Amino acid sequence: MTFGKSRPPLVPDPGQQVLLMSEDGSRIEGFRAVSGPLTTETGEIIIRVAIEEEYRNSRREGRRAVSMAWPAEMVEVSVPWYKWQRWFTR
């Protein structure tokens, strides 16, 4: 989900590649967003994510991906460099 044409996305759309931040600050690659932002009963905002292989297999088999909840503030949208270049050169 983007807020304006000239800005990179802040929240991933379902199917978009994401980087997960671990508690020690390192980035974990190889995940895709399965949902947009969701609010839990406790008020925390989460995004459901699945590993790349599970996401591809579930799409091919026509089923939902087995996913896990991850806090939205610890999810970064993985945008290809050529799209960043487009945003900053306009």
N, CA, C and O atoms as a GROMACS GRO file, in nm:
protein
  360
    1MET      N    1   0.085  -0.116   0.000
    1MET     CA    2   0.000   0.000   0.000
    1MET      C    3   0.090   0.123   0.000
    1MET      O    4   0.175   0.137   0.088
    2THR      N    5   0.072   0.209  -0.096
    2THR     CA    6   0.153   0.330  -0.102
    2THR      C    7   0.067   0.451  -0.071
    2THR      O    8  -0.054   0.450  -0.094
    3PHE      N    9   0.130   0.553  -0.019
    3PHE     CA   10   0.063   0.679   0.009
    3PHE      C   11   0.123   0.785  -0.083
    3PHE      O   12   0.212   0.859  -0.042
    4GLY      N   13   0.075   0.792  -0.204
    4GLY     CA   14   0.127   0.885  -0.302
    4GLY      C   15   0.217   0.815  -0.401
    4GLY      O   16   0.278   0.712  -0.370
    5LYS      N   17   0.225   0.870  -0.520
    5LYS     CA   18   0.304   0.807  -0.625
    5LYS      C   19   0.454   0.817  -0.601
    5LYS      O   20   0.529   0.731  -0.646
    6SER      N   21   0.499   0.920  -0.533
    6SER     CA   22   0.642   0.943  -0.522
    6SER      C   23   0.704   0.882  -0.397
    6SER      O   24   0.819   0.912  -0.364
    7ARG      N   25   0.632   0.796  -0.327
    7ARG     CA   26   0.687   0.736  -0.205
    7ARG      C   27   0.690   0.584  -0.216
    7ARG      O   28   0.603   0.525  -0.279
    8PRO      N   29   0.789   0.522  -0.154
    8PRO     CA   30   0.791   0.375  -0.150
    8PRO      C   31   0.680   0.324  -0.059
    8PRO      O   32   0.632   0.398   0.027
    9PRO      N   33   0.638   0.199  -0.077
    9PRO     CA   34   0.529   0.146   0.005
    9PRO      C   35   0.566   0.135   0.152
    9PRO      O   36   0.679   0.101   0.186
   10LEU      N   37   0.470   0.164   0.239
   10LEU     CA   38   0.492   0.155   0.383
   10LEU      C   39   0.442   0.023   0.439
   10LEU      O   40   0.498  -0.028   0.536
   11VAL      N   41   0.338  -0.032   0.379
   11VAL     CA   42   0.276  -0.157   0.425
   11VAL      C   43   0.269  -0.250   0.305
   11VAL      O   44   0.229  -0.208   0.197
   12PRO      N   45   0.305  -0.376   0.322
   12PRO     CA   46   0.304  -0.468   0.208
   12PRO      C   47   0.163  -0.508   0.165
   12PRO      O   48   0.072  -0.518   0.248
   13ASP      N   49   0.148  -0.529   0.037
   13ASP     CA   50   0.026  -0.588  -0.017
   13ASP      C   51   0.043  -0.739  -0.012
   13ASP      O   52   0.156  -0.788  -0.013
   14PRO      N   53  -0.066  -0.814  -0.007
   14PRO     CA   54  -0.054  -0.960  -0.009
   14PRO      C   55   0.023  -1.008  -0.132
   14PRO      O   56  -0.004  -0.964  -0.244
   15GLY      N   57   0.119  -1.097  -0.111
   15GLY     CA   58   0.202  -1.149  -0.218
   15GLY      C   59   0.333  -1.076  -0.237
   15GLY      O   60   0.419  -1.122  -0.312
   16GLN      N   61   0.350  -0.963  -0.173
   16GLN     CA   62   0.471  -0.883  -0.188
   16GLN      C   63   0.583  -0.939  -0.101
   16GLN      O   64   0.559  -0.984   0.011
   17GLN      N   65   0.706  -0.935  -0.154
   17GLN     CA   66   0.822  -0.980  -0.076
   17GLN      C   67   0.847  -0.884   0.039
   17GLN      O   68   0.836  -0.762   0.024
   18VAL      N   69   0.882  -0.941   0.155
   18VAL     CA   70   0.909  -0.860   0.273
   18VAL      C   71   1.036  -0.908   0.342
   18VAL      O   72   1.078  -1.022   0.326
   19LEU      N   73   1.096  -0.818   0.418
   19LEU     CA   74   1.209  -0.850   0.505
   19LEU      C   75   1.158  -0.842   0.648
   19LEU      O   76   1.090  -0.745   0.684
   20LEU      N   77   1.188  -0.941   0.728
   20LEU     CA   78   1.146  -0.941   0.868
   20LEU      C   79   1.262  -0.898   0.956
   20LEU      O   80   1.376  -0.940   0.934
   21MET      N   81   1.234  -0.817   1.053
   21MET     CA   82   1.336  -0.774   1.148
   21MET      C   83   1.326  -0.863   1.271
   21MET      O   84   1.218  -0.882   1.327
   22SER      N   85   1.440  -0.918   1.314
   22SER     CA   86   1.440  -1.002   1.434
   22SER      C   87   1.459  -0.912   1.556
   22SER      O   88   1.480  -0.791   1.543
   23GLU      N   89   1.451  -0.971   1.674
   23GLU     CA   90   1.464  -0.894   1.797
   23GLU      C   91   1.601  -0.830   1.812
   23GLU      O   92   1.613  -0.724   1.874
   24ASP      N   93   1.705  -0.893   1.756
   24ASP     CA   94   1.840  -0.836   1.766
   24ASP      C   95   1.869  -0.735   1.655
   24ASP      O   96   1.980  -0.683   1.646
   25GLY      N   97   1.771  -0.707   1.569
   25GLY     CA   98   1.786  -0.608   1.464
   25GLY      C   99   1.831  -0.661   1.330
   25GLY      O  100   1.840  -0.585   1.234
   26SER      N  101   1.861  -0.790   1.321
   26SER     CA  102   1.904  -0.846   1.192
   26SER      C  103   1.782  -0.868   1.102
   26SER      O  104   1.670  -0.883   1.150
   27ARG      N  105   1.808  -0.869   0.972
   27ARG     CA  106   1.701  -0.887   0.874
   27ARG      C  107   1.694  -1.032   0.830
   27ARG      O  108   1.796  -1.097   0.809
   28ILE      N  109   1.572  -1.082   0.817
   28ILE     CA  110   1.549  -1.219   0.773
   28ILE      C  111   1.482  -1.212   0.637
   28ILE      O  112   1.375  -1.152   0.623
   29GLU      N  113   1.544  -1.272   0.536
   29GLU     CA  114   1.491  -1.267   0.400
   29GLU      C  115   1.415  -1.394   0.366
   29GLU      O  116   1.419  -1.492   0.442
   30GLY      N  117   1.346  -1.392   0.254
   30GLY     CA  118   1.279  -1.512   0.203
   30GLY      C  119   1.135  -1.527   0.246
   30GLY      O  120   1.086  -1.639   0.258
   31PHE      N  121   1.065  -1.416   0.270
   31PHE     CA  122   0.926  -1.422   0.313
   31PHE      C  123   0.838  -1.338   0.220
   31PHE      O  124   0.885  -1.245   0.155
   32ARG      N  125   0.710  -1.374   0.217
   32ARG     CA  126   0.609  -1.298   0.144
   32ARG      C  127   0.494  -1.266   0.237
   32ARG      O  128   0.459  -1.346   0.323
   33ALA      N  129   0.435  -1.148   0.219
   33ALA     CA  130   0.317  -1.111   0.296
   33ALA      C  131   0.198  -1.192   0.245
   33ALA      O  132   0.178  -1.203   0.124
   34VAL      N  133   0.122  -1.247   0.336
   34VAL     CA  134   0.002  -1.323   0.301
   34VAL      C  135  -0.122  -1.237   0.322
   34VAL      O  136  -0.226  -1.261   0.261
   35SER      N  137  -0.111  -1.137   0.409
   35SER     CA  138  -0.224  -1.049   0.437
   35SER      C  139  -0.175  -0.906   0.444
   35SER      O  140  -0.055  -0.880   0.448
   36GLY      N  141  -0.269  -0.815   0.446
   36GLY     CA  142  -0.238  -0.677   0.478
   36GLY      C  143  -0.232  -0.664   0.629
   36GLY      O  144  -0.231  -0.765   0.699
   37PRO      N  145  -0.227  -0.542   0.681
   37PRO     CA  146  -0.221  -0.524   0.826
   37PRO      C  147  -0.352  -0.569   0.893
   37PRO      O  148  -0.461  -0.539   0.844
   38LEU      N  149  -0.338  -0.640   1.004
   38LEU     CA  150  -0.452  -0.686   1.084
   38LEU      C  151  -0.431  -0.641   1.227
   38LEU      O  152  -0.318  -0.626   1.272
   39THR      N  153  -0.540  -0.619   1.300
   39THR     CA  154  -0.531  -0.580   1.440
   39THR      C  155  -0.573  -0.698   1.527
   39THR      O  156  -0.678  -0.759   1.504
   40THR      N  157  -0.492  -0.729   1.626
   40THR     CA  158  -0.523  -0.839   1.718
   40THR      C  159  -0.619  -0.790   1.827
   40THR      O  160  -0.650  -0.671   1.834
   41GLU      N  161  -0.664  -0.881   1.911
   41GLU     CA  162  -0.753  -0.844   2.022
   41GLU      C  163  -0.685  -0.751   2.121
   41GLU      O  164  -0.752  -0.673   2.189
   42THR      N  165  -0.553  -0.758   2.130
   42THR     CA  166  -0.479  -0.673   2.223
   42THR      C  167  -0.444  -0.538   2.163
   42THR      O  168  -0.384  -0.454   2.230
   43GLY      N  169  -0.480  -0.516   2.036
   43GLY     CA  170  -0.454  -0.388   1.971
   43GLY      C  171  -0.325  -0.382   1.893
   43GLY      O  172  -0.293  -0.279   1.834
   44GLU      N  173  -0.249  -0.491   1.891
   44GLU     CA  174  -0.124  -0.494   1.817
   44GLU      C  175  -0.154  -0.511   1.668
   44GLU      O  176  -0.245  -0.583   1.630
   45ILE      N  177  -0.077  -0.444   1.584
   45ILE     CA  178  -0.094  -0.455   1.439
   45ILE      C  179   0.006  -0.559   1.389
   45ILE      O  180   0.126  -0.549   1.415
   46ILE      N  181  -0.045  -0.658   1.316
   46ILE     CA  182   0.039  -0.766   1.265
   46ILE      C  183   0.019  -0.782   1.116
   46ILE      O  184  -0.077  -0.731   1.058
   47ILE      N  185   0.113  -0.853   1.054
   47ILE     CA  186   0.102  -0.892   0.913
   47ILE      C  187   0.132  -1.041   0.909
   47ILE      O  188   0.229  -1.087   0.969
   48ARG      N  189   0.050  -1.116   0.840
   48ARG     CA  190   0.073  -1.260   0.827
   48ARG      C  191   0.171  -1.282   0.713
   48ARG      O  192   0.152  -1.229   0.604
   49VAL      N  193   0.277  -1.360   0.740
   49VAL     CA  194   0.382  -1.386   0.642
   49VAL      C  195   0.405  -1.535   0.628
   49VAL      O  196   0.380  -1.612   0.720
   50ALA      N  197   0.454  -1.575   0.511
   50ALA     CA  198   0.488  -1.715   0.484
   50ALA      C  199   0.622  -1.719   0.413
   50ALA      O  200   0.662  -1.623   0.347
   51ILE      N  201   0.693  -1.832   0.427
   51ILE     CA  202   0.819  -1.845   0.355
   51ILE      C  203   0.790  -1.855   0.205
   51ILE      O  204   0.682  -1.899   0.165
   52GLU      N  205   0.887  -1.814   0.125
   52GLU     CA  206   0.869  -1.811  -0.021
   52GLU      C  207   0.820  -1.944  -0.078
   52GLU      O  208   0.725  -1.948  -0.156
   53GLU      N  209   0.885  -2.052  -0.039
   53GLU     CA  210   0.851  -2.184  -0.094
   53GLU      C  211   0.707  -2.222  -0.061
   53GLU      O  212   0.634  -2.271  -0.147
   54GLU      N  213   0.665  -2.200   0.062
   54GLU     CA  214   0.528  -2.232   0.103
   54GLU      C  215   0.428  -2.144   0.025
   54GLU      O  216   0.323  -2.192  -0.017
   55TYR      N  217   0.463  -2.018   0.007
   55TYR     CA  218   0.375  -1.927  -0.067
   55TYR      C  219   0.357  -1.976  -0.211
   55TYR      O  220   0.244  -1.982  -0.261
   56ARG      N  221   0.467  -2.010  -0.278
   56ARG     CA  222   0.459  -2.059  -0.417
   56ARG      C  223   0.381  -2.190  -0.425
   56ARG      O  224   0.296  -2.205  -0.513
   57ASN      N  225   0.409  -2.284  -0.334
   57ASN     CA  226   0.338  -2.412  -0.335
   57ASN      C  227   0.188  -2.394  -0.313
   57ASN      O  228   0.107  -2.459  -0.379
   58SER      N  229   0.151  -2.307  -0.222
   58SER     CA  230   0.009  -2.287  -0.194
   58SER      C  231  -0.062  -2.224  -0.313
   58SER      O  232  -0.176  -2.258  -0.343
   59ARG      N  233   0.005  -2.132  -0.382
   59ARG     CA  234  -0.056  -2.071  -0.501
   59ARG      C  235  -0.075  -2.176  -0.610
   59ARG      O  236  -0.179  -2.180  -0.675
   60ARG      N  237   0.026  -2.259  -0.630
   60ARG     CA  238   0.020  -2.362  -0.733
   60ARG      C  239  -0.090  -2.464  -0.702
   60ARG      O  240  -0.159  -2.510  -0.792
   61GLU      N  241  -0.105  -2.500  -0.573
   61GLU     CA  242  -0.203  -2.600  -0.532
   61GLU      C  243  -0.342  -2.542  -0.505
   61GLU      O  244  -0.435  -2.618  -0.478
   62GLY      N  245  -0.356  -2.410  -0.512
   62GLY     CA  246  -0.486  -2.347  -0.492
   62GLY      C  247  -0.536  -2.351  -0.349
   62GLY      O  248  -0.657  -2.366  -0.326
   63ARG      N  249  -0.447  -2.338  -0.252
   63ARG     CA  250  -0.486  -2.339  -0.111
   63ARG      C  251  -0.423  -2.219  -0.041
   63ARG      O  252  -0.340  -2.148  -0.097
   64ARG      N  253  -0.465  -2.198   0.082
   64ARG     CA  254  -0.407  -2.091   0.163
   64ARG      C  255  -0.268  -2.131   0.210
   64ARG      O  256  -0.242  -2.248   0.241
   65ALA      N  257  -0.180  -2.034   0.217
   65ALA     CA  258  -0.044  -2.061   0.266
   65ALA      C  259  -0.045  -2.074   0.418
   65ALA      O  260  -0.118  -2.003   0.487
   66VAL      N  261   0.037  -2.165   0.468
   66VAL     CA  262   0.058  -2.174   0.612
   66VAL      C  263   0.144  -2.054   0.650
   66VAL      O  264   0.254  -2.037   0.599
   67SER      N  265   0.092  -1.971   0.738
   67SER     CA  266   0.160  -1.844   0.767
   67SER      C  267   0.174  -1.823   0.917
   67SER      O  268   0.119  -1.898   0.997
   68MET      N  269   0.248  -1.718   0.952
   68MET     CA  270   0.265  -1.682   1.092
   68MET      C  271   0.249  -1.531   1.104
   68MET      O  272   0.270  -1.457   1.009
   69ALA      N  273   0.212  -1.488   1.222
   69ALA     CA  274   0.192  -1.346   1.248
   69ALA      C  275   0.326  -1.281   1.281
   69ALA      O  276   0.408  -1.340   1.351
   70TRP      N  277   0.348  -1.160   1.230
   70TRP     CA  278   0.470  -1.085   1.260
   70TRP      C  279   0.429  -0.941   1.286
   70TRP      O  280   0.346  -0.887   1.214
   71PRO      N  281   0.486  -0.876   1.388
   71PRO     CA  282   0.448  -0.737   1.417
   71PRO      C  283   0.476  -0.646   1.297
   71PRO      O  284   0.583  -0.653   1.236
   72ALA      N  285   0.381  -0.561   1.264
   72ALA     CA  286   0.393  -0.475   1.146
   72ALA      C  287   0.513  -0.382   1.153
   72ALA      O  288   0.574  -0.352   1.049
   73GLU      N  289   0.550  -0.336   1.273
   73GLU     CA  290   0.664  -0.245   1.282
   73GLU      C  291   0.796  -0.316   1.258
   73GLU      O  292   0.900  -0.251   1.244
   74MET      N  293   0.793  -0.450   1.253
   74MET     CA  294   0.915  -0.527   1.228
   74MET      C  295   0.915  -0.592   1.090
   74MET      O  296   0.987  -0.688   1.066
   75VAL      N  297   0.832  -0.537   1.000
   75VAL     CA  298   0.825  -0.586   0.862
   75VAL      C  299   0.863  -0.471   0.770
   75VAL      O  300   0.808  -0.362   0.780
   76GLU      N  301   0.958  -0.497   0.680
   76GLU     CA  302   0.997  -0.398   0.579
   76GLU      C  303   0.955  -0.450   0.443
   76GLU      O  304   0.970  -0.568   0.413
   77VAL      N  305   0.904  -0.360   0.361
   77VAL     CA  306   0.866  -0.398   0.226
   77VAL      C  307   0.992  -0.407   0.143
   77VAL      O  308   1.073  -0.314   0.141
   78SER      N  309   1.009  -0.517   0.074
   78SER     CA  310   1.125  -0.538  -0.011
   78SER      C  311   1.091  -0.489  -0.151
   78SER      O  312   1.015  -0.554  -0.224
   79VAL      N  313   1.148  -0.376  -0.188
   79VAL     CA  314   1.119  -0.316  -0.318
   79VAL      C  315   1.243  -0.328  -0.406
   79VAL      O  316   1.352  -0.292  -0.362
   80PRO      N  317   1.230  -0.378  -0.530
   80PRO     CA  318   1.346  -0.387  -0.620
   80PRO      C  319   1.410  -0.250  -0.642
   80PRO      O  320   1.341  -0.147  -0.642
   81TRP      N  321   1.540  -0.249  -0.660
   81TRP     CA  322   1.615  -0.123  -0.673
   81TRP      C  323   1.565  -0.037  -0.788
   81TRP      O  324   1.567   0.086  -0.778
   82TYR      N  325   1.521  -0.100  -0.899
   82TYR     CA  326   1.478  -0.019  -1.014
   82TYR      C  327   1.350   0.057  -0.983
   82TYR      O  328   1.326   0.162  -1.042
   83LYS      N  329   1.267   0.008  -0.892
   83LYS     CA  330   1.148   0.083  -0.852
   83LYS      C  331   1.186   0.199  -0.761
   83LYS      O  332   1.126   0.306  -0.770
   84TRP      N  333   1.286   0.179  -0.673
   84TRP     CA  334   1.334   0.289  -0.591
   84TRP      C  335   1.389   0.400  -0.680
   84TRP      O  336   1.364   0.518  -0.657
   85GLN      N  337   1.464   0.360  -0.782
   85GLN     CA  338   1.522   0.458  -0.873
   85GLN      C  339   1.411   0.540  -0.937
   85GLN      O  340   1.424   0.662  -0.952
   86ARG      N  341   1.302   0.474  -0.976
   86ARG     CA  342   1.191   0.545  -1.038
   86ARG      C  343   1.131   0.646  -0.942
   86ARG      O  344   1.096   0.756  -0.983
   87TRP      N  345   1.117   0.608  -0.812
   87TRP     CA  346   1.058   0.700  -0.716
   87TRP      C  347   1.145   0.822  -0.694
   87TRP      O  348   1.093   0.933  -0.678
   88PHE      N  349   1.276   0.804  -0.692
   88PHE     CA  350   1.363   0.916  -0.659
   88PHE      C  351   1.404   1.001  -0.778
   88PHE      O  352   1.460   1.108  -0.760
   89THR      N  353   1.376   0.955  -0.899
   89THR     CA  354   1.414   1.035  -1.016
   89THR      C  355   1.298   1.115  -1.072
   89THR      O  356   1.315   1.187  -1.171
   90ARG      N  357   1.182   1.104  -1.012
   90ARG     CA  358   1.067   1.182  -1.061
   90ARG      C  359   1.060   1.316  -0.995
   90ARG      O  360   0.970   1.395  -1.024
   0.00000   0.00000   0.00000
